[in-house]
Amino acid sequence: MSTELQTRGAEIRRQTKETDVRVALRLDGGGQARINTGIPFLDHMLELFAKHGLFDLEVECRGDLHIDDHHSVEDTAITLGQAVAQAIGDKEGIARYGSALVPMDEALCRVVIDLSGRFYLVYEVETDRSSVGNFPVEMAEHFWRSFAEAARMNLHIDLLRGRNTHHILEAAFKATARALREAVTLDPRIEGILSTKGAL
C-alpha cells in the first residue's frame, strides 16, 4: 500500500519515551495490510481488522517490549483510533452506526458502534485463559478502550458464546472491523450529519 493516502485517509505518528508508532489508514481500501508492532498476535489481529473492514492499513510500532507489551498495545490502539477519527473528518454523509455478528467456530461475537463523538466502551468478554501465546488476554480490553477513546466512539463488544480464547479475540476484531466499515459508509441519502443536533 502506498503511504500517499487518498480520500478518507489519515497518517498519524505518536512518539513517547516508551513507543514510536506510525499508522497510515485508508477507509475506502481493499483490505491491504502491512503490520509490525513487535507483538505477533496483535499483528495477526490487526491484519484481520484491515481485511474484514476493507481498510488499507500500515502500522509500525517500536516499543519497550523488554518491559512488557502494555505500552505498545496501548499506543498502537490510541494511534489507530486517532487515524480513524481524522479519516472520517466532519462525518458528513456517513451512516454513523454499524453492527456485526461474527462467528469463529464455536465463538460468536456481537459488536455495535456509534461514531457519536462521545467515548464509551462496553466490553462483555470472558475467557478462561490469561494469554494467547505471549499475548496477555487482559490487553485486548485495554486495546479496545484506548482505541474507542481516541476515535471518540461508542463501542459495545459482547461475547455471546465461545470457549477457545483465540477464537473469541479473533471474532471480536473481525466484528469490530465489519461494524466500523458499516458505520463509516457514505450514504448519498444522508444530507449533512446524521444527528438532530447537526453535529457529532
Z-matrix of the N, CA and C atoms (Angstrom, degrees):
N
C 1 1.464
C 2 1.517 1 109.95
N 3 1.305 2 116.48 1 133.68
C 4 1.457 3 120.42 2 176.93
C 5 1.517 4 110.41 3 -72.03
N 6 1.324 5 115.97 4 141.99
C 7 1.461 6 119.14 5 176.78
C 8 1.520 7 111.23 6 -80.39
N 9 1.337 8 117.15 7 -3.40
C 10 1.457 9 120.59 8 173.76
C 11 1.529 10 107.29 9 -82.20
N 12 1.320 11 114.67 10 96.34
C 13 1.453 12 120.33 11 -169.90
C 14 1.515 13 111.54 12 -78.70
N 15 1.321 14 114.65 13 146.59
C 16 1.450 15 121.11 14 179.37
C 17 1.519 16 109.63 15 -96.94
N 18 1.329 17 116.77 16 -159.02
C 19 1.446 18 122.16 17 -178.74
C 20 1.525 19 110.62 18 -56.47
N 21 1.327 20 115.85 19 145.22
C 22 1.464 21 123.91 20 179.37
C 23 1.519 22 111.99 21 55.20
N 24 1.302 23 113.52 22 52.60
C 25 1.454 24 119.67 23 176.35
C 26 1.510 25 110.30 24 -132.87
N 27 1.314 26 115.23 25 169.84
C 28 1.466 27 120.85 26 177.95
C 29 1.515 28 108.83 27 -156.18
N 30 1.301 29 115.20 28 151.15
C 31 1.456 30 121.56 29 171.59
C 32 1.516 31 107.62 30 -132.09
N 33 1.315 32 116.59 31 122.93
C 34 1.462 33 123.39 32 -174.70
C 35 1.516 34 109.11 33 -125.75
N 36 1.314 35 116.06 34 137.43
C 37 1.464 36 120.24 35 172.19
C 38 1.526 37 108.31 36 -123.37
N 39 1.314 38 115.24 37 132.60
C 40 1.467 39 122.02 38 179.61
C 41 1.522 40 107.84 39 -125.09
N 42 1.315 41 115.33 40 121.42
C 43 1.456 42 120.17 41 -179.47
C 44 1.523 43 109.62 42 -123.51
N 45 1.320 44 115.67 43 128.73
C 46 1.455 45 121.71 44 173.53
C 47 1.527 46 107.59 45 -133.78
N 48 1.317 47 117.06 46 -178.19
C 49 1.461 48 120.49 47 175.93
C 50 1.522 49 111.30 48 -70.22
N 51 1.355 50 115.56 49 -14.36
C 52 1.458 51 120.32 50 -176.50
C 53 1.526 52 113.81 51 -101.52
N 54 1.338 53 116.12 52 -31.11
C 55 1.462 54 119.62 53 -175.79
C 56 1.525 55 111.28 54 -146.85
N 57 1.320 56 114.24 55 162.02
C 58 1.461 57 122.95 56 170.48
C 59 1.533 58 105.49 57 -134.60
N 60 1.336 59 116.11 58 109.38
C 61 1.463 60 121.59 59 -172.69
C 62 1.522 61 109.89 60 -121.48
N 63 1.333 62 116.11 61 135.20
C 64 1.459 63 121.83 62 171.41
C 65 1.515 64 108.93 63 -127.47
N 66 1.332 65 115.05 64 129.41
C 67 1.461 66 121.35 65 177.08
C 68 1.519 67 108.82 66 -125.05
N 69 1.313 68 117.06 67 128.34
C 70 1.460 69 123.05 68 171.81
C 71 1.524 70 107.21 69 -118.15
N 72 1.326 71 116.16 70 127.25
C 73 1.459 72 121.39 71 -172.86
C 74 1.514 73 110.34 72 -133.70
N 75 1.329 74 116.06 73 136.69
C 76 1.459 75 121.49 74 169.62
C 77 1.515 76 107.34 75 -127.20
N 78 1.342 77 116.10 76 117.05
C 79 1.459 78 120.96 77 -176.10
C 80 1.521 79 112.10 78 -64.90
N 81 1.314 80 116.75 79 -40.88
C 82 1.463 81 121.34 80 -175.61
C 83 1.525 82 110.03 81 -96.40
N 84 1.313 83 114.41 82 60.41
C 85 1.454 84 119.78 83 -175.69
C 86 1.521 85 111.90 84 -106.78
N 87 1.317 86 114.71 85 -154.00
C 88 1.455 87 120.75 86 -178.76
C 89 1.513 88 113.36 87 -127.43
N 90 1.337 89 116.21 88 10.73
C 91 1.454 90 119.61 89 178.91
C 92 1.514 91 114.71 90 89.48
N 93 1.341 92 116.59 91 19.31
C 94 1.458 93 120.23 92 178.74
C 95 1.528 94 109.93 93 -80.53
N 96 1.321 95 116.68 94 138.92
C 97 1.464 96 119.66 95 -176.99
C 98 1.518 97 111.48 96 -139.63
N 99 1.308 98 114.82 97 143.20
C 100 1.465 99 122.69 98 169.95
C 101 1.524 100 106.35 99 -135.92
N 102 1.322 101 115.93 100 103.99
C 103 1.461 102 121.79 101 -169.14
C 104 1.515 103 110.46 102 -122.63
N 105 1.330 104 116.98 103 132.22
C 106 1.459 105 121.51 104 173.99
C 107 1.524 106 108.78 105 -150.81
N 108 1.330 107 114.67 106 94.21
C 109 1.469 108 119.40 107 177.88
C 110 1.521 109 111.99 108 -101.95
N 111 1.329 110 116.55 109 -8.80
C 112 1.457 111 120.03 110 -173.24
C 113 1.518 112 112.58 111 84.58
N 114 1.349 113 116.63 112 -0.57
C 115 1.467 114 122.41 113 179.81
C 116 1.527 115 106.75 114 -121.57
N 117 1.316 116 118.83 115 100.30
C 118 1.465 117 121.14 116 -171.35
C 119 1.531 118 114.71 117 -54.24
N 120 1.315 119 118.44 118 -42.13
C 121 1.465 120 119.51 119 -178.74
C 122 1.525 121 110.89 120 -66.27
N 123 1.324 122 117.63 121 -40.73
C 124 1.469 123 120.66 122 177.59
C 125 1.522 124 110.29 123 -65.28
N 126 1.336 125 117.53 124 -39.34
C 127 1.471 126 120.42 125 175.67
C 128 1.530 127 110.16 126 -56.43
N 129 1.316 128 115.50 127 -45.77
C 130 1.472 129 121.19 128 -179.48
C 131 1.528 130 110.43 129 -61.51
N 132 1.327 131 117.94 130 -44.06
C 133 1.457 132 121.64 131 -179.15
C 134 1.531 133 111.58 132 -66.08
N 135 1.314 134 117.17 133 -38.12
C 136 1.470 135 119.78 134 179.76
C 137 1.522 136 111.60 135 -72.79
N 138 1.325 137 117.40 136 -31.49
C 139 1.464 138 119.99 137 173.32
C 140 1.528 139 110.24 138 -63.92
N 141 1.334 140 116.87 139 -41.36
C 142 1.465 141 121.40 140 175.54
C 143 1.522 142 111.10 141 -63.26
N 144 1.323 143 115.67 142 -41.51
C 145 1.460 144 121.38 143 -179.83
C 146 1.527 145 110.42 144 -58.97
N 147 1.323 146 116.41 145 -46.27
C 148 1.461 147 120.81 146 179.35
C 149 1.525 148 111.07 147 -65.23
N 150 1.328 149 117.35 148 -46.50
C 151 1.461 150 121.66 149 -176.24
C 152 1.525 151 111.50 150 -61.75
N 153 1.309 152 117.58 151 -46.00
C 154 1.464 153 120.58 152 -174.23
C 155 1.528 154 112.84 153 -84.95
N 156 1.320 155 116.80 154 -17.26
C 157 1.461 156 119.56 155 172.82
C 158 1.522 157 112.43 156 -90.47
N 159 1.326 158 116.39 157 -8.28
C 160 1.468 159 122.87 158 -172.83
C 161 1.525 160 110.78 159 56.73
N 162 1.324 161 114.88 160 37.88
C 163 1.461 162 121.57 161 175.43
C 164 1.522 163 108.70 162 -99.33
N 165 1.314 164 118.02 163 141.06
C 166 1.456 165 121.01 164 167.13
C 167 1.520 166 106.53 165 -87.92
N 168 1.315 167 115.95 166 126.75
C 169 1.467 168 119.79 167 -168.94
C 170 1.517 169 111.23 168 -141.31
N 171 1.322 170 115.20 169 129.60
C 172 1.464 171 121.99 170 170.27
C 173 1.519 172 107.92 171 -120.52
N 174 1.304 173 116.15 172 132.51
C 175 1.466 174 121.45 173 176.88
C 176 1.514 175 108.56 174 -135.31
N 177 1.317 176 115.45 175 126.29
C 178 1.460 177 121.78 176 173.40
C 179 1.519 178 107.36 177 -127.59
N 180 1.320 179 116.48 178 125.89
C 181 1.460 180 120.59 179 178.31
C 182 1.513 181 109.67 180 -134.85
N 183 1.314 182 115.44 181 126.89
C 184 1.464 183 121.78 182 170.28
C 185 1.523 184 106.46 183 -115.89
N 186 1.333 185 114.81 184 112.99
C 187 1.460 186 118.69 185 -174.76
C 188 1.512 187 112.91 186 -133.28
N 189 1.311 188 115.20 187 178.12
C 190 1.461 189 121.85 188 -176.85
C 191 1.532 190 110.53 189 -85.31
N 192 1.321 191 115.07 190 63.32
C 193 1.460 192 120.46 191 -177.58
C 194 1.528 193 112.33 192 -68.26
N 195 1.333 194 117.48 193 -13.63
C 196 1.461 195 119.77 194 175.28
C 197 1.524 196 110.76 195 -68.50
N 198 1.345 197 116.43 196 -18.22
C 199 1.465 198 120.77 197 175.70
C 200 1.525 199 108.74 198 -88.06
N 201 1.327 200 116.24 199 -65.60
C 202 1.465 201 122.85 200 170.34
C 203 1.522 202 108.21 201 -172.47
N 204 1.343 203 116.42 202 -172.05
C 205 1.463 204 120.90 203 -175.21
C 206 1.522 205 113.42 204 -82.90
N 207 1.316 206 117.19 205 -12.40
C 208 1.465 207 121.05 206 -166.22
C 209 1.529 208 113.63 207 -54.22
N 210 1.318 209 117.26 208 -54.33
C 211 1.461 210 120.43 209 -174.52
C 212 1.523 211 111.82 210 -64.01
N 213 1.327 212 116.48 211 -40.10
C 214 1.465 213 119.60 212 -179.15
C 215 1.525 214 111.40 213 -67.70
N 216 1.323 215 117.77 214 -42.12
C 217 1.464 216 120.99 215 178.26
C 218 1.522 217 110.05 216 -63.25
N 219 1.319 218 116.08 217 -49.02
C 220 1.464 219 120.83 218 -177.56
C 221 1.531 220 111.77 219 -62.17
N 222 1.312 221 117.13 220 -48.27
C 223 1.463 222 119.65 221 -175.11
C 224 1.523 223 111.95 222 -72.37
N 225 1.331 224 117.55 223 -31.09
C 226 1.462 225 119.73 224 172.88
C 227 1.523 226 110.00 225 -63.26
N 228 1.325 227 116.86 226 -44.08
C 229 1.465 228 121.11 227 179.46
C 230 1.526 229 111.54 228 -63.56
N 231 1.313 230 116.95 229 -43.20
C 232 1.468 231 120.84 230 179.32
C 233 1.524 232 110.19 231 -61.43
N 234 1.317 233 116.34 232 -46.73
C 235 1.463 234 120.59 233 -177.21
C 236 1.518 235 111.16 234 -65.78
N 237 1.331 236 117.35 235 -41.03
C 238 1.456 237 120.72 236 176.84
C 239 1.533 238 110.62 237 -63.81
N 240 1.307 239 117.77 238 -42.56
C 241 1.462 240 120.87 239 177.15
C 242 1.517 241 112.22 240 -61.42
N 243 1.324 242 116.64 241 -41.56
C 244 1.466 243 120.50 242 177.47
C 245 1.523 244 110.81 243 -63.49
N 246 1.313 245 116.59 244 -38.44
C 247 1.467 246 120.20 245 178.47
C 248 1.523 247 111.14 246 -65.27
N 249 1.329 248 117.47 247 -40.51
C 250 1.465 249 120.28 248 176.50
C 251 1.522 250 110.22 249 -61.74
N 252 1.319 251 117.04 250 -47.02
C 253 1.465 252 120.90 251 -179.20
C 254 1.528 253 111.38 252 -59.75
N 255 1.337 254 116.58 253 -42.83
C 256 1.460 255 119.82 254 -179.48
C 257 1.524 256 110.89 255 -69.51
N 258 1.327 257 116.85 256 -38.85
C 259 1.469 258 120.49 257 -176.85
C 260 1.523 259 112.39 258 -66.91
N 261 1.335 260 118.28 259 -35.39
C 262 1.474 261 119.37 260 -179.71
C 263 1.514 262 111.81 261 -80.78
N 264 1.328 263 117.09 262 -15.33
C 265 1.463 264 120.76 263 171.95
C 266 1.516 265 113.60 264 59.88
N 267 1.346 266 116.05 265 -130.66
C 268 1.473 267 120.26 266 -174.80
C 269 1.530 268 112.67 267 -80.87
N 270 1.313 269 117.90 268 -2.12
C 271 1.473 270 124.87 269 174.73
C 272 1.533 271 113.63 270 71.60
N 273 1.297 272 116.88 271 14.28
C 274 1.464 273 118.89 272 176.96
C 275 1.517 274 110.55 273 -64.75
N 276 1.338 275 115.58 274 128.95
C 277 1.451 276 121.42 275 173.81
C 278 1.510 277 116.64 276 81.75
N 279 1.340 278 117.88 277 -2.60
C 280 1.466 279 117.96 278 -178.31
C 281 1.525 280 110.83 279 -84.30
N 282 1.332 281 115.67 280 155.17
C 283 1.463 282 121.26 281 -179.14
C 284 1.522 283 112.03 282 -66.05
N 285 1.311 284 117.52 283 -25.73
C 286 1.463 285 126.19 284 176.61
C 287 1.519 286 113.40 285 75.66
N 288 1.315 287 118.06 286 -47.54
C 289 1.460 288 122.29 287 -179.42
C 290 1.533 289 110.42 288 -102.33
N 291 1.315 290 115.33 289 146.71
C 292 1.455 291 120.05 290 174.62
C 293 1.514 292 109.87 291 -150.62
N 294 1.306 293 116.12 292 149.11
C 295 1.464 294 120.19 293 177.69
C 296 1.521 295 108.87 294 -147.14
N 297 1.323 296 114.71 295 156.37
C 298 1.463 297 119.89 296 179.19
C 299 1.513 298 109.81 297 -156.30
N 300 1.314 299 115.00 298 143.40
C 301 1.456 300 123.62 299 168.93
C 302 1.519 301 106.85 300 -114.87
N 303 1.322 302 116.19 301 122.38
C 304 1.466 303 119.53 302 -176.89
C 305 1.527 304 110.01 303 -129.54
N 306 1.335 305 116.53 304 124.00
C 307 1.469 306 119.93 305 173.73
C 308 1.525 307 110.55 306 -92.18
N 309 1.285 308 115.01 307 149.93
C 310 1.469 309 121.84 308 169.67
C 311 1.518 310 105.74 309 -139.10
N 312 1.328 311 115.34 310 92.23
C 313 1.460 312 121.50 311 -172.12
C 314 1.532 313 109.71 312 55.03
N 315 1.335 314 117.98 313 -117.48
C 316 1.466 315 119.25 314 -175.99
C 317 1.533 316 113.00 315 -79.60
N 318 1.324 317 117.48 316 -12.46
C 319 1.466 318 121.59 317 -177.33
C 320 1.534 319 110.20 318 -88.71
N 321 1.330 320 115.12 319 143.15
C 322 1.457 321 121.70 320 176.59
C 323 1.514 322 108.18 321 -137.78
N 324 1.335 323 115.88 322 122.58
C 325 1.463 324 120.98 323 -175.58
C 326 1.522 325 110.19 324 -123.13
N 327 1.325 326 115.40 325 139.05
C 328 1.469 327 121.94 326 176.32
C 329 1.522 328 108.92 327 -115.59
N 330 1.326 329 115.56 328 132.28
C 331 1.466 330 121.04 329 176.79
C 332 1.518 331 108.90 330 -129.19
N 333 1.326 332 115.24 331 135.24
C 334 1.462 333 122.11 332 176.42
C 335 1.523 334 107.98 333 -129.47
N 336 1.343 335 115.86 334 134.32
C 337 1.466 336 122.19 335 -175.99
C 338 1.522 337 110.06 336 -126.86
N 339 1.324 338 115.45 337 140.90
C 340 1.461 339 122.79 338 168.31
C 341 1.523 340 107.06 339 -129.08
N 342 1.323 341 115.82 340 118.47
C 343 1.477 342 120.42 341 177.87
C 344 1.526 343 108.41 342 -83.92
N 345 1.311 344 114.91 343 63.76
C 346 1.464 345 122.93 344 -169.46
C 347 1.518 346 113.79 345 -83.68
N 348 1.328 347 116.34 346 -14.35
C 349 1.460 348 119.16 347 -171.73
C 350 1.515 349 111.89 348 86.29
N 351 1.331 350 116.70 349 -2.14
C 352 1.464 351 122.18 350 178.08
C 353 1.522 352 108.88 351 -116.55
N 354 1.328 353 115.63 352 134.51
C 355 1.462 354 120.19 353 -179.93
C 356 1.521 355 110.90 354 -85.01
N 357 1.329 356 115.03 355 131.29
C 358 1.459 357 121.15 356 167.95
C 359 1.524 358 107.44 357 -158.83
N 360 1.313 359 115.74 358 134.16
C 361 1.462 360 121.04 359 177.00
C 362 1.515 361 110.23 360 -122.41
N 363 1.314 362 116.01 361 129.47
C 364 1.461 363 122.63 362 165.90
C 365 1.525 364 105.99 363 -116.70
N 366 1.312 365 116.43 364 120.87
C 367 1.470 366 121.71 365 -176.98
C 368 1.517 367 108.16 366 -128.63
N 369 1.307 368 115.51 367 97.28
C 370 1.465 369 121.40 368 -179.36
C 371 1.523 370 108.55 369 -109.30
N 372 1.320 371 114.96 370 76.90
C 373 1.457 372 122.25 371 -177.06
C 374 1.524 373 108.19 372 -133.42
N 375 1.306 374 116.28 373 116.93
C 376 1.457 375 120.86 374 177.76
C 377 1.528 376 109.68 375 -115.20
N 378 1.321 377 114.57 376 137.41
C 379 1.465 378 120.39 377 178.27
C 380 1.522 379 109.43 378 -131.30
N 381 1.315 380 115.33 379 158.84
C 382 1.460 381 120.39 380 -179.28
C 383 1.520 382 112.55 381 -88.86
N 384 1.320 383 117.25 382 -19.63
C 385 1.462 384 120.38 383 -176.25
C 386 1.519 385 110.44 384 -105.43
N 387 1.323 386 115.66 385 151.85
C 388 1.462 387 120.58 386 179.74
C 389 1.519 388 112.39 387 -92.22
N 390 1.333 389 117.30 388 -10.89
C 391 1.461 390 119.58 389 179.90
C 392 1.526 391 109.98 390 -153.37
N 393 1.338 392 114.62 391 155.80
C 394 1.466 393 122.43 392 169.73
C 395 1.518 394 104.92 393 -119.83
N 396 1.310 395 116.50 394 110.78
C 397 1.457 396 118.66 395 -169.99
C 398 1.513 397 108.40 396 61.84
N 399 1.323 398 116.64 397 -124.36
C 400 1.465 399 120.97 398 177.20
C 401 1.525 400 112.57 399 -99.52
N 402 1.345 401 116.88 400 7.25
C 403 1.461 402 120.34 401 -177.08
C 404 1.531 403 110.08 402 -91.66
N 405 1.350 404 118.19 403 119.26
C 406 1.461 405 120.58 404 177.98
C 407 1.526 406 110.32 405 -69.40
N 408 1.332 407 116.99 406 125.25
C 409 1.458 408 121.16 407 -175.68
C 410 1.531 409 111.60 408 -61.34
N 411 1.334 410 117.93 409 -31.56
C 412 1.464 411 120.09 410 179.98
C 413 1.530 412 111.76 411 -62.20
N 414 1.327 413 117.48 412 -21.16
C 415 1.458 414 120.15 413 -179.69
C 416 1.521 415 112.17 414 -74.34
N 417 1.337 416 118.02 415 -17.24
C 418 1.464 417 119.77 416 177.35
C 419 1.524 418 110.23 417 -64.62
N 420 1.318 419 116.66 418 -47.50
C 421 1.473 420 119.04 419 177.50
C 422 1.514 421 110.92 420 -62.47
N 423 1.325 422 116.92 421 -40.16
C 424 1.466 423 119.89 422 -179.88
C 425 1.534 424 110.68 423 -65.12
N 426 1.333 425 116.57 424 -37.32
C 427 1.459 426 120.05 425 176.20
C 428 1.520 427 110.18 426 -58.23
N 429 1.334 428 116.90 427 -50.40
C 430 1.468 429 119.40 428 -176.08
C 431 1.522 430 112.14 429 -68.62
N 432 1.322 431 117.82 430 -33.05
C 433 1.470 432 119.67 431 176.55
C 434 1.530 433 110.26 432 -64.92
N 435 1.308 434 116.77 433 -45.92
C 436 1.465 435 121.02 434 -179.04
C 437 1.524 436 110.75 435 -65.84
N 438 1.342 437 115.86 436 -41.03
C 439 1.461 438 121.00 437 179.07
C 440 1.521 439 111.57 438 -63.47
N 441 1.317 440 117.37 439 -49.63
C 442 1.467 441 121.35 440 -177.32
C 443 1.524 442 111.73 441 -64.56
N 444 1.321 443 116.45 442 -38.53
C 445 1.469 444 119.24 443 179.34
C 446 1.522 445 110.93 444 -66.16
N 447 1.326 446 116.90 445 -43.03
C 448 1.468 447 120.26 446 -179.42
C 449 1.522 448 111.41 447 -68.89
N 450 1.336 449 117.02 448 -33.90
C 451 1.467 450 121.09 449 179.84
C 452 1.523 451 112.22 450 -83.63
N 453 1.321 452 116.90 451 -9.60
C 454 1.466 453 123.84 452 -179.04
C 455 1.532 454 110.39 453 57.61
N 456 1.324 455 114.70 454 58.65
C 457 1.453 456 120.75 455 -178.52
C 458 1.521 457 111.21 456 -130.48
N 459 1.316 458 115.11 457 157.62
C 460 1.456 459 124.33 458 165.90
C 461 1.523 460 106.53 459 -85.62
N 462 1.319 461 118.17 460 124.60
C 463 1.457 462 121.20 461 -177.90
C 464 1.527 463 109.14 462 -134.37
N 465 1.319 464 115.79 463 118.23
C 466 1.466 465 122.05 464 177.14
C 467 1.526 466 108.32 465 -114.33
N 468 1.311 467 116.09 466 121.27
C 469 1.466 468 122.36 467 178.27
C 470 1.524 469 107.57 468 -121.56
N 471 1.320 470 116.04 469 115.59
C 472 1.463 471 120.93 470 -177.69
C 473 1.523 472 110.23 471 -124.78
N 474 1.318 473 115.66 472 125.77
C 475 1.455 474 120.43 473 171.99
C 476 1.524 475 108.13 474 -85.26
N 477 1.319 476 116.63 475 116.82
C 478 1.457 477 120.61 476 179.51
C 479 1.520 478 111.65 477 -82.87
N 480 1.334 479 116.34 478 -35.27
C 481 1.461 480 120.84 479 173.42
C 482 1.526 481 108.13 480 -164.34
N 483 1.301 482 116.06 481 159.03
C 484 1.462 483 119.77 482 177.25
C 485 1.511 484 111.57 483 158.64
N 486 1.328 485 116.00 484 152.03
C 487 1.464 486 121.69 485 178.63
C 488 1.527 487 111.57 486 -126.22
N 489 1.312 488 117.32 487 -41.65
C 490 1.460 489 121.33 488 -176.99
C 491 1.522 490 109.60 489 -79.53
N 492 1.321 491 116.54 490 121.93
C 493 1.473 492 120.75 491 -173.39
C 494 1.521 493 112.03 492 -63.75
N 495 1.318 494 117.57 493 -40.51
C 496 1.467 495 120.36 494 177.48
C 497 1.527 496 109.93 495 -60.33
N 498 1.321 497 117.10 496 -46.98
C 499 1.463 498 120.76 497 179.34
C 500 1.521 499 111.50 498 -60.19
N 501 1.329 500 117.07 499 -40.09
C 502 1.467 501 121.78 500 -178.69
C 503 1.527 502 110.93 501 -63.26
N 504 1.325 503 116.64 502 -49.92
C 505 1.468 504 119.78 503 -178.11
C 506 1.526 505 111.09 504 -67.09
N 507 1.333 506 116.39 505 -37.63
C 508 1.462 507 119.83 506 178.73
C 509 1.527 508 110.84 507 -65.18
N 510 1.319 509 117.37 508 -42.65
C 511 1.463 510 120.35 509 177.76
C 512 1.525 511 111.02 510 -61.29
N 513 1.329 512 117.40 511 -36.83
C 514 1.470 513 120.80 512 179.30
C 515 1.526 514 111.41 513 -66.42
N 516 1.321 515 117.66 514 -42.43
C 517 1.466 516 120.36 515 178.99
C 518 1.526 517 110.96 516 -66.39
N 519 1.334 518 116.79 517 -43.16
C 520 1.461 519 119.75 518 179.82
C 521 1.528 520 111.25 519 -65.21
N 522 1.325 521 116.55 520 -43.21
C 523 1.460 522 120.06 521 -178.70
C 524 1.523 523 111.30 522 -66.21
N 525 1.322 524 117.06 523 -38.61
C 526 1.465 525 119.61 524 177.93
C 527 1.517 526 110.50 525 -65.13
N 528 1.313 527 117.03 526 -40.21
C 529 1.464 528 120.65 527 177.97
C 530 1.521 529 111.30 528 -61.38
N 531 1.326 530 116.59 529 -45.80
C 532 1.462 531 120.56 530 -178.04
C 533 1.530 532 111.59 531 -68.35
N 534 1.321 533 117.09 532 -38.68
C 535 1.463 534 120.33 533 177.30
C 536 1.523 535 111.03 534 -66.05
N 537 1.334 536 116.94 535 -39.62
C 538 1.462 537 120.25 536 178.45
C 539 1.523 538 110.84 537 -67.54
N 540 1.328 539 116.90 538 -39.63
C 541 1.467 540 120.24 539 177.15
C 542 1.531 541 109.99 540 -57.19
N 543 1.318 542 116.88 541 -42.59
C 544 1.465 543 120.65 542 179.15
C 545 1.529 544 111.04 543 -67.25
N 546 1.330 545 116.93 544 -41.57
C 547 1.468 546 120.98 545 -176.50
C 548 1.524 547 112.59 546 -66.42
N 549 1.340 548 117.58 547 -32.96
C 550 1.471 549 119.93 548 -177.38
C 551 1.528 550 112.24 549 -90.54
N 552 1.329 551 117.31 550 -1.69
C 553 1.462 552 120.45 551 -179.11
C 554 1.525 553 111.09 552 -62.01
N 555 1.312 554 115.68 553 135.25
C 556 1.468 555 120.98 554 177.04
C 557 1.523 556 109.10 555 -83.86
N 558 1.321 557 116.19 556 129.18
C 559 1.457 558 122.79 557 179.74
C 560 1.520 559 108.10 558 -116.06
N 561 1.337 560 118.57 559 116.63
C 562 1.469 561 120.67 560 -175.99
C 563 1.533 562 113.44 561 -63.50
N 564 1.331 563 117.49 562 -15.75
C 565 1.464 564 119.98 563 179.43
C 566 1.524 565 112.48 564 -79.47
N 567 1.341 566 115.74 565 -16.47
C 568 1.463 567 119.28 566 -177.68
C 569 1.520 568 109.46 567 -86.81
N 570 1.325 569 115.95 568 119.20
C 571 1.457 570 121.34 569 176.57
C 572 1.523 571 108.73 570 -96.67
N 573 1.311 572 115.63 571 120.80
C 574 1.460 573 119.80 572 -178.38
C 575 1.516 574 111.68 573 72.00
N 576 1.332 575 116.14 574 -134.04
C 577 1.457 576 122.52 575 -174.58
C 578 1.515 577 109.14 576 -107.87
N 579 1.327 578 116.84 577 137.71
C 580 1.452 579 122.54 578 -176.48
C 581 1.537 580 110.17 579 -79.13
N 582 1.328 581 114.49 580 73.68
C 583 1.454 582 121.89 581 178.34
C 584 1.520 583 108.72 582 -160.71
N 585 1.324 584 116.48 583 138.41
C 586 1.474 585 118.80 584 177.23
C 587 1.530 586 110.75 585 -69.59
N 588 1.334 587 117.11 586 -16.34
C 589 1.457 588 120.36 587 176.33
C 590 1.526 589 111.98 588 -78.36
N 591 1.329 590 115.85 589 -19.89
C 592 1.459 591 119.97 590 -178.83
C 593 1.512 592 113.35 591 81.41
N 594 1.330 593 116.37 592 6.70
C 595 1.466 594 120.14 593 -179.98
C 596 1.514 595 108.83 594 -155.03
N 597 1.338 596 116.03 595 149.80
C 598 1.457 597 121.93 596 175.28
C 599 1.517 598 108.35 597 -128.31
